[in-house]
């Protein structure tokens, strides 16, 4: 029986996203739908989010409009699909500091947040560079970095320096340095609690955007293909993908790309009245399905 119930919850989307950004390679492959989402875990007396989404106002709204984000809905509405409120959230694991993953820090008043030390350190460094280096700070809201320091003063932002096992029971954090961002991390959930778990889920952050990053486009000739948007190296992205696959015993569908539109077709899911999706990966004992 699973220790944690796990859902992926859409909260917005970019309807026309270049495939070449999702999957490094020829630009003629066209466009895809790119859901914006976060993951919700319930179990062990915790309500956990992987990433925060963003708040559709001020610079967050500016970035969303710039990238063509549509159909944004706040966490009050999105989490309600699983019977949760933002005030119920106890922990948030931040995979990286881009606005759509860390832009909702103020939306969860009772949560403690976790982020990699390298991620915060290097974003501060990048923000000191001149405007000619602005690619290195793209997709981030500097206000989120300031909020992170305020939360640290309040004792609600935990800075993790590298890999960390059992940050919560059965949940491990893994540094993926110089990949999509400077200090990206991915999250491993050993959902049976065992050290050598047979029920592993990996939340990849944006180190992959799609299952195709793990397989390539030719299923008869699989290969690891990196994403097309990174401040780190393509090599690091490929080796990170290999490590994530190894953690699941090579089971591709258990490495979760949060922006993958096909999650709703891979796992049990439900379309909401807001034209968003609830995707259900696992149910702990006593938890009612939110898609049935």
C-alpha positions in Angstrom: 0.0 0.0 0.0 1.3 3.4 -0.9 2.5 5.7 1.8 1.5 8.9 -0.1 -1.4 9.8 -2.4 0.0 11.6 -5.4 -1.6 13.8 -7.9 -0.4 16.2 -10.7 -2.6 19.3 -10.9 -2.7 21.6 -13.9 -3.2 25.3 -13.1 -2.5 26.9 -16.5 -1.0 26.2 -19.9 1.0 27.5 -22.9 -1.0 26.2 -25.8 1.6 26.8 -28.5 5.0 25.9 -27.1 7.9 25.1 -29.5 8.8 21.5 -29.4 12.5 22.3 -30.0 12.6 23.9 -26.6 11.1 20.8 -25.0 13.3 18.5 -27.0 16.6 19.8 -28.3 16.9 19.4 -32.0 15.4 20.4 -35.4 13.2 23.5 -35.2 10.7 22.1 -37.8 9.0 19.7 -35.3 6.3 22.3 -34.6 4.5 23.1 -31.3 2.9 21.3 -28.4 0.6 22.1 -25.5 2.6 22.7 -22.3 0.6 22.4 -19.1 1.8 24.4 -16.1 1.3 22.1 -13.0 2.5 21.1 -9.6 2.3 17.9 -7.7 0.4 17.2 -4.5 1.3 14.5 -2.0 -0.8 13.5 1.1 0.4 11.1 3.7 2.4 10.6 6.9 0.4 13.5 8.4 1.8 15.9 5.7 0.4 17.8 2.8 3.2 18.4 0.4 3.6 20.3 -2.8 6.3 19.9 -5.4 6.7 23.5 -6.6 4.3 26.4 -6.0 3.1 27.6 -9.4 3.0 31.4 -9.6 0.7 34.2 -8.7 -0.9 35.9 -11.7 -0.1 39.5 -10.8 2.8 42.0 -11.0 5.9 40.6 -12.6 4.5 37.1 -12.5 1.7 38.2 -14.7 4.2 40.0 -17.0 6.2 36.9 -17.5 3.1 34.7 -18.0 1.8 37.1 -20.7 5.3 37.2 -22.3 5.4 33.4 -22.5 1.8 33.0 -23.7 0.3 31.4 -20.5 -3.4 31.0 -20.5 -6.2 29.7 -18.2 -4.4 30.4 -14.9 -6.2 29.4 -11.8 -5.0 29.9 -8.2 -4.3 27.2 -5.7 -7.5 27.7 -3.8 -9.4 26.4 -6.8 -6.9 23.9 -8.0 -6.2 22.2 -4.7 -9.9 22.1 -3.9 -10.2 19.4 -6.6 -8.4 17.1 -4.1 -10.1 18.5 -0.9 -7.1 20.6 0.1 -6.7 24.3 0.8 -3.5 26.3 0.5 -3.4 26.7 4.3 -3.3 22.9 4.7 0.0 22.6 2.8 2.8 21.8 5.3 5.8 21.4 3.0 6.8 22.6 -0.4 9.8 21.2 -2.3 11.0 23.7 -4.9 12.8 22.1 -7.9 14.1 25.4 -9.2 13.6 29.2 -9.1 11.7 29.9 -12.3 8.6 31.9 -11.8 6.2 29.1 -12.6 7.8 26.8 -10.0 8.6 29.3 -7.2 6.3 32.3 -7.9 3.7 31.2 -5.4 5.7 31.4 -2.2 3.2 33.8 -0.5 0.2 31.6 -1.3 0.9 28.9 1.3 0.9 30.6 4.7 1.7 27.6 6.8 4.2 25.8 4.7 7.9 25.2 5.2 9.9 25.4 1.9 13.0 23.5 0.7 15.3 24.6 -2.1 18.9 23.9 -3.0 21.6 26.2 -1.7 23.3 26.3 -5.1 20.0 27.5 -6.7 19.7 30.5 -4.5 23.4 31.4 -4.4 23.8 31.3 -8.2 20.6 33.2 -8.9 21.8 36.0 -6.7 25.1 35.9 -8.6 23.4 36.0 -12.0 21.3 39.0 -11.0 24.5 41.0 -10.4 25.5 40.6 -14.0 24.9 43.3 -16.7 21.9 43.4 -19.0 23.9 41.7 -21.8 23.7 38.5 -19.6 20.0 38.7 -19.1 19.4 35.3 -20.7 20.9 33.8 -17.5 18.1 35.2 -15.4 15.3 34.6 -17.8 12.0 33.1 -16.5 12.8 34.2 -12.9 11.2 36.9 -10.8 13.8 38.6 -8.7 11.1 39.3 -6.1 10.9 35.5 -5.5 14.5 35.5 -4.4 13.8 38.3 -1.9 10.8 36.4 -0.6 13.0 33.3 -0.2 15.4 35.3 2.0 12.5 36.6 4.1 11.1 33.1 4.6 14.6 32.0 5.6 14.6 34.7 8.3 11.2 33.4 9.5 12.6 29.8 9.7 10.3 28.7 6.8 12.9 28.3 4.0 15.2 25.3 4.4 18.3 25.4 2.3 19.5 22.0 1.2 23.2 21.6 0.2 23.3 18.7 -2.2 21.5 15.3 -2.0 19.4 14.7 1.1 17.8 11.4 2.0 14.5 11.1 4.0 14.0 14.9 4.0 10.5 13.5 4.8 9.8 9.8 5.3 10.5 8.1 2.0 11.3 11.3 0.2 14.8 12.1 -1.1 16.1 15.3 -2.8 18.8 15.2 -5.5 20.9 18.1 -6.7 21.2 18.4 -10.5 23.8 21.1 -10.7 24.2 23.1 -13.9 21.3 21.5 -15.7 18.1 23.4 -16.5 19.2 25.9 -13.8 22.2 26.3 -11.6 20.9 24.3 -8.7 17.9 22.4 -10.0 16.8 19.4 -8.0 14.6 16.4 -8.6 12.5 14.5 -6.0 12.4 10.8 -5.4 9.4 9.3 -3.6 9.9 5.7 -2.3 6.2 5.2 -1.8 6.5 1.9 0.1 9.0 3.5 2.5 11.7 0.8 1.7 15.3 1.7 1.1 15.4 -0.5 -2.0 11.9 0.5 -3.0 9.8 -1.3 -5.6 7.4 1.7 -5.8 9.6 4.7 -6.8 8.3 7.9 -8.4 10.7 10.7 -9.6 9.6 14.3 -10.1 12.0 15.7 -12.6 11.4 19.4 -12.2 12.2 20.9 -15.6 15.2 18.6 -16.2 12.9 16.9 -18.7 9.8 18.5 -20.2 8.4 15.3 -21.9 8.8 11.6 -21.9 10.5 12.0 -25.2 13.5 13.4 -23.4 14.0 9.9 -22.0 13.2 7.9 -25.2 13.8 10.1 -28.2 11.2 10.3 -30.9 11.9 6.9 -32.4 10.8 4.3 -29.9 12.6 1.6 -31.9 15.9 3.4 -31.4 15.7 5.0 -28.0 18.1 7.7 -26.8 18.3 10.4 -24.2 17.6 13.8 -25.7 18.1 16.9 -23.5 15.7 19.8 -23.3 16.5 22.9 -25.3 16.4 25.5 -22.5 19.2 25.4 -19.9 21.9 27.5 -18.3 23.9 24.4 -17.6 25.2 21.8 -20.0 23.5 19.3 -22.3 25.8 16.6 -21.0 24.6 17.3 -17.4 21.0 17.1 -18.5 21.6 13.7 -20.2 23.4 12.2 -17.2 20.7 13.5 -14.9 18.0 11.9 -17.1 20.0 8.6 -16.9 20.1 8.8 -13.1 16.4 9.5 -12.8 15.6 6.5 -15.0 17.9 4.3 -13.0 16.0 5.3 -9.8 12.8 3.8 -11.3 14.5 0.7 -12.7 14.2 2.1 -16.2 10.4 2.5 -16.0 9.9 5.7 -18.1 6.4 6.6 -17.0 7.5 6.8 -13.4 9.8 9.7 -14.1 7.3 12.5 -14.1 7.8 15.6 -16.4 5.4 18.1 -14.8 4.9 19.8 -18.2 4.0 16.6 -20.1 0.6 17.0 -21.7 0.4 13.2 -22.0 0.2 12.5 -18.3 -3.6 12.8 -18.5 -3.5 9.9 -21.0 -0.9 7.8 -19.2 -2.6 7.8 -15.8 -6.2 8.0 -14.5 -7.3 11.6 -14.9 -10.3 14.0 -14.9 -10.9 17.2 -16.7 -12.2 19.9 -14.4 -14.9 22.6 -15.0 -12.0 25.0 -15.5 -10.6 22.9 -18.4 -7.7 21.7 -16.3 -6.7 18.2 -15.4 -6.3 16.2 -12.2 -3.9 13.3 -12.8 -3.8 10.5 -10.1 -0.6 8.6 -9.7 -1.1 6.8 -6.4 -3.6 6.5 -3.5 -2.7 5.8 0.1 -4.8 3.7 2.4 -8.1 5.3 3.1 -7.8 8.0 0.4 -10.7 8.4 -2.0 -10.0 8.7 -5.7 -10.2 12.2 -7.1 -10.7 11.1 -10.7 -13.2 8.3 -10.3 
